[in-house]
Each structure stands twice: as structure tokens, then as C-alpha cells.
């Protein structure tokens, strides 16, 4: 299929290429309202997408990297961001951070906004949607790295945890210490959220490997605000879980509220382990056993890959970098081994 060019747009709109260029750069003062309408109609009719790389190469670098995160409240986000910023500052680059709130529309808007600001590269904690947007950037060889998630169908560098291994680590450690009714606690499960689905799959595989029961009651999925209520329902069952695996820090907070409200004794009545080594883990009572993500190494790698892509002589095939989790043993799991 022939690629639509600026010349095609100019011909259909009956204007010059320079007028189309002015329109794309939002220099509307150089044209009439009627001309703007004709160009916009031609762009829509032809499905024209500007070559963001060609436009940026005509200008000097802005020495900025755009970062789009899906939730600023996650510990993972803040720590990875810190590492990205440090790596960028070493190279004289500044970072522009946008928070999509896990909303695909906001994410797309921020991508467009950052490109309009001529950032030199993008690091994105993607919602898992907007495949066409990212495929276009990859086709244009625009520097792009995903963090914490991949976007199916988009061949781009991705930096994330070995989620399957983290879940297996949690189940193995709980089972080794005598817990046999283990449930995973997660935000609502959606297919495009890669970490959630991979941690669920790792949990299920590890449970089956240990010959532990995996049923509907083994998966507790709810938004953070509704989580204590969902846990209350599950724990009303005589065969309630004797251990919980929280897949992230915000889910952990919901569990801790539930434990406080009900007076359940950790670790005697309930073993507890979570992904993300939260700052208060060692001062909480009992101290929380966690599975730590190497957040600073992940952020450093994400920044390094963006800069490698910016160096046109060092473009490598896109790669998914999986980082190994680390078990941090504390006292929210009883010490007696099975």
C-alpha cells in the first residue's frame, strides 16, 4: 500500500506543501479558515499521518524525554521515574512526566502532546491499548520504550518484572511454611494488563504444581476501595484462605485495612506476602514479607534503551527485558517450615 505523503495532502487540498507544513505545525495565522478546513478534510480522507521523525530531524534536539505513567501512586512508578530522571540528567536531558490514570484516551492525548513538544524519545507505562499509535511510532523508528507492560502487536523495547516467576516465588514460600489455602488478591483482571494476567498465570501454575486447590475462591479481584468488602465476603466462608498473595502495593493497602478492621492475626491466622517492597514493610507489625522489584535497575535500563535508539548507529532489534524478583523474608509469614 502506497504511503500517503504531504504532497498528496497538498494536491487534494489544492495548496502548497509549505502550507500543509504550516498547518501541521499549528501556524494557522498564515492561512484562511477555508484553507484550514480543506487541509483537515484532505488529511482525514487520505488517512495521512505526519512523519514525526522527519519533522524532528529538521530541528535541533530539545534534550527532553517524555514519560507517560499509568498511576503516579504506585511505588514502582515513583522509583522507576527517579532512576529514569537520574540517567537523563547525566546526559543533559530533562524529563516531562504525564499521568494517564490508566485511561487510553488520556494516554493518546499525552503522546500527541509530547510529540508536538518535539521530545526526543518516549518512555511509556502503557495502558495496553493504543496499538495503532505505537505501531506508527515504531514504523517511524521513533525512540520508544515500554515499562512494566508490553503492548500486544507492537514490537518495541519493554522493561518489566518476571511476573510469572514472582508469583511462583510467593506460592512456593507460603506453601513451604505450611499454608495450604492460598488466594491471590488483585485489581480487576483485564486481558490487556500484562502484569496482572502473568502474575495470575504464575500463581495458578505454582498452585497446581504444589497440588494445592485452585478454585473461584482462590482469586479475589476488586478495586482498592471495594477490596475490604470483597475480603469480608470471602472470609465468611469456613474454608477461608490462610494466606494471601497481594500482586502490588495498592492491593496490599486494602488487605492491611481489612486485617486491621477484623483483628485477624498475622501470621498465625493469615500469612501475607506481596509484590513491591513498600517503604514501611520493615516497620509494620508484623514486618511484611515482600517480593521486591529491581525498580532502579529497570528505570536505568529504560532510559539507556531510549538513548541507544536515539543513536542512529546503534539500533538493535526490539527486546523484552525481564528483571528477576527478590524475596525479602520478614515476619508476616510464620517461621515454621512445613
C-alpha positions in Angstrom: 0.0 0.0 0.0 1.5 3.4 -1.1 2.4 5.6 1.8 0.4 8.9 1.8 2.7 11.9 1.7 2.4 15.6 2.4 2.4 16.2 -1.3 -0.7 14.1 -1.6 -2.4 16.1 1.0 -1.4 19.4 -0.7 -2.7 18.2 -4.1 -6.1 17.1 -2.7 -6.4 20.4 -0.7 -5.2 22.4 -3.6 -2.5 24.2 -1.5 1.3 24.1 -1.4 3.4 21.6 0.7 4.6 24.5 2.8 1.0 25.5 3.6 0.4 21.9 4.8 3.6 22.1 6.8 2.4 25.3 8.5 -0.9 23.7 9.3 0.7 20.6 10.9 2.9 23.0 13.0 -0.3 24.9 14.0 0.8 28.1 12.3 -2.8 28.9 11.4 -2.2 32.7 11.1 -0.7 32.1 7.7 -3.9 30.7 6.2 -7.6 31.3 5.9 -10.3 29.3 7.8 -11.4 27.8 4.5 -7.8 26.6 3.8 -7.6 25.0 7.2 -10.8 23.2 6.6 -9.7 21.9 3.2 -6.4 20.6 4.6 -8.1 18.9 7.6 -10.6 17.3 5.3 -7.7 16.0 3.0 -5.8 14.6 5.9 -8.9 12.7 7.1 -9.8 11.5 3.7 -6.3 10.2 2.9 -5.6 8.9 6.4 -2.3 10.9 6.4 0.0 10.6 9.4 2.8 13.1 9.7 6.4 11.7 9.8 7.3 12.7 13.3 10.9 11.7 12.7 11.4 13.7 9.6 9.9 16.7 11.4 12.1 16.4 14.4 15.3 15.9 12.3 14.7 19.3 10.7 15.1 20.9 14.1 17.7 20.7 16.8 17.2 18.3 19.7 15.0 19.5 22.5 17.0 17.4 25.0 13.8 16.2 26.6 12.4 12.7 27.1 8.6 12.3 27.6 7.5 9.8 30.2 3.8 8.7 30.5 2.9 6.7 33.6 -0.4 4.9 34.3 -0.6 5.6 38.1 1.7 8.1 39.9 0.6 6.5 43.3 2.4 3.2 42.7 5.7 2.8 44.4 7.0 1.1 41.2 6.2 4.3 39.3 8.0 6.7 41.6 11.1 4.6 41.9 11.4 3.9 38.2 10.9 7.6 37.5 13.6 8.5 39.9 16.1 6.2 38.0 15.0 7.5 34.6 15.5 11.1 35.7 18.9 10.4 37.1 20.0 8.7 33.9 18.7 11.5 31.7 20.3 14.2 33.8 23.7 12.5 33.4 23.3 13.1 29.6 22.0 16.7 29.9 18.3 15.7 29.2 15.2 16.8 31.0 12.1 14.7 31.7 8.5 15.6 31.1 6.1 13.4 33.1 2.4 12.8 32.3 0.0 10.7 34.3 -2.6 8.8 32.1 -4.6 7.4 35.1 -4.7 4.2 33.1 -7.0 5.9 30.6 -6.2 5.0 27.0 -7.7 8.3 25.7 -5.6 10.4 28.1 -2.6 8.3 27.1 -3.1 9.0 23.4 -3.6 12.7 24.1 -0.3 12.8 26.1 1.5 11.0 23.3 0.3 13.7 20.8 1.2 16.5 23.2 4.7 15.2 23.8 5.4 14.7 20.1 4.1 18.2 19.5 6.7 19.4 22.0 9.3 17.6 19.9 10.5 15.3 22.7 13.5 13.2 21.6 12.1 9.9 22.9 9.2 8.3 24.9 9.2 6.0 27.9 5.7 4.8 28.5 4.0 2.7 31.2 1.2 1.8 28.7 -2.4 1.1 29.3 -2.2 -1.8 26.9 -4.3 -0.1 24.3 -3.4 2.5 21.5 -1.7 -0.2 19.5 -2.0 1.8 16.2 -0.4 4.9 17.8 2.6 2.9 19.0 2.9 0.8 15.7 3.1 4.1 13.9 5.9 5.4 16.1 7.8 2.1 15.7 7.4 2.3 11.9 8.8 5.8 12.1 11.7 4.5 14.2 10.9 6.9 16.9 12.7 6.1 20.2 10.2 4.2 22.3 10.4 2.0 25.4 7.6 0.4 27.4 7.9 -0.1 31.2 6.0 -2.7 33.4 3.9 -3.8 30.4 4.0 -4.8 26.8 1.5 -3.8 24.1 0.5 -6.9 22.1 1.3 -6.5 18.4 3.8 -3.7 19.0 7.5 -4.6 18.5 9.1 -2.2 20.9 11.6 -2.4 23.8 9.9 -3.4 27.0 11.3 -3.4 30.6 9.4 -5.4 33.2 9.5 -7.9 36.0 9.5 -11.6 35.6 5.9 -11.6 36.8 5.4 -15.4 36.4 8.5 -16.0 38.5 7.4 -13.6 41.2 4.0 -15.3 41.6 5.7 -18.7 41.7 8.1 -17.4 44.3 5.2 -16.2 46.5 3.3 -19.5 46.3 6.4 -21.7 46.9 7.4 -19.7 50.0 3.9 -19.8 51.5 3.5 -23.5 50.8 6.9 -24.3 52.3 5.7 -22.7 55.5 2.6 -24.7 55.9 -0.1 -22.5 54.2 -2.4 -24.6 52.1 -5.3 -22.3 51.3 -3.7 -19.5 49.4 -5.6 -16.8 47.5 -4.3 -14.2 45.1 -5.6 -10.6 45.6 -5.6 -8.4 42.6 -7.3 -5.4 41.0 -9.9 -6.3 38.4 -8.5 -8.7 35.8 -8.3 -7.3 32.2 -6.6 -9.1 29.3 -4.5 -6.1 28.2 -3.0 -5.6 31.7 0.0 -7.9 31.2 1.5 -7.9 34.8 -1.9 -8.8 36.4 -2.5 -11.7 33.9 1.1 -13.0 34.2 1.0 -13.0 38.0 -2.3 -14.8 37.9 -1.0 -17.4 35.5 2.1 -17.8 37.6 0.0 -18.2 40.7 -2.2 -20.8 39.2 0.7 -22.8 37.7 2.5 -22.8 41.1 -0.6 -23.9 43.0 -1.2 -26.8 40.6 2.4 -27.8 40.8 2.1 -28.0 44.6 -1.2 -29.9 44.3 -3.0 -27.1 46.1 -6.6 -26.3 45.4 -7.2 -23.6 42.8 -10.9 -22.6 42.6 -13.1 -19.5 42.3 -12.3 -18.6 45.9 -8.6 -18.6 45.1 -8.8 -15.4 43.2 -10.1 -12.2 44.9 -10.3 -9.3 42.4 -11.6 -5.9 43.2 -10.8 -2.2 43.0 -8.8 -0.9 46.0 -11.8 0.9 47.6 -14.0 -2.2 47.4 -11.3 -4.7 48.4 -12.0 -4.8 52.2 -15.7 -5.6 51.4 -14.8 -8.4 49.0 -12.3 -9.9 51.5 -15.1 -9.8 54.2 -17.3 -11.9 51.9 -14.5 -14.4 51.2 -13.5 -14.7 54.8 -17.1 -15.5 55.9 -16.6 -18.9 54.3 -15.5 -21.7 56.7 -12.8 -22.7 54.1 -11.4 -19.2 54.1 -7.8 -18.6 52.9 -5.0 -18.9 55.4 -2.6 -16.9 53.2 -2.9 -14.0 50.8 -0.7 -13.0 47.9 -1.1 -9.3 47.0 0.0 -8.6 43.5 1.0 -4.9 44.2 1.4 -2.2 46.8 -2.1 -0.6 46.4 -3.7 -4.0 46.8 -1.7 -4.6 49.9 -3.1 -1.5 51.4 -6.6 -2.8 51.0 -5.6 -6.1 52.7 -4.0 -4.3 55.6 -7.2 -2.2 56.2 -9.2 -5.4 56.2 -6.8 -7.1 58.7 -7.0 -4.1 61.0 -10.8 -4.0 60.9 -11.3 -7.7 61.5 -8.5 -8.3 64.0 -7.2 -11.3 62.1 -3.8 -12.3 63.4 -0.9 -12.2 61.0 1.0 -14.6 60.5 -0.8 -17.2 62.8 -4.2 -17.0 61.2 -3.2 -15.4 57.9 0.1 -15.4 56.0 0.8 -12.4 53.9 3.2 -11.7 51.0 3.1 -9.0 48.3 4.9 -7.8 45.2 6.7 -4.4 45.8 8.9 -3.8 48.8 7.0 -1.0 50.3 8.9 1.6 52.5 7.0 0.7 55.6 7.4 -3.1 55.2 10.1 -3.5 57.9 8.4 -1.2 60.5 4.9 -2.6 60.1 3.9 -5.1 62.8 4.4 -7.9 61.9 7.1 -6.9 59.4 5.9 -7.7 55.8 7.5 -10.4 53.7 7.7 -8.9 50.2 8.9 -9.7 46.7 11.0 -6.7 45.6 11.2 -5.4 42.0 14.6 -4.0 41.0 13.0 -0.7 40.2 16.1 1.4 39.9 17.8 -1.1 37.5 14.5 -1.2 35.5 14.4 2.6 35.2 18.1 2.8 34.3 17.6 0.2 31.5 14.6 2.0 30.1 16.5 5.3 29.8 19.5 3.6 28.3 17.4 1.9 25.6 15.9 5.2 24.6 19.3 6.8 24.2 20.6 3.8 22.3 17.7 4.2 19.9 18.4 7.9 19.5 21.9 7.0 18.4 21.1 6.0 14.9 24.2 3.9 14.6 23.1 1.6 17.4 19.6 0.5 16.6 19.1 -3.1 17.7 16.1 -5.4 17.3 13.4 -4.6 20.0 13.9 -6.7 23.1 11.8 -7.5 26.2 14.0 -7.2 29.3 12.7 -9.4 32.2 14.1 -8.5 35.6 14.3 -11.1 38.4 12.4 -10.5 41.6 14.0 -10.8 45.1 12.3 -12.4 48.1 12.6 -10.2 51.2 11.9 -12.5 54.2 10.2 -10.9 57.2 7.6 -12.0 59.8 4.2 -11.8 58.1 4.7 -15.5 57.3 5.2 -17.9 60.2 8.8 -19.2 60.6 8.0 -22.9 60.9 8.6 -24.7 57.6 6.3 -27.4 56.5 
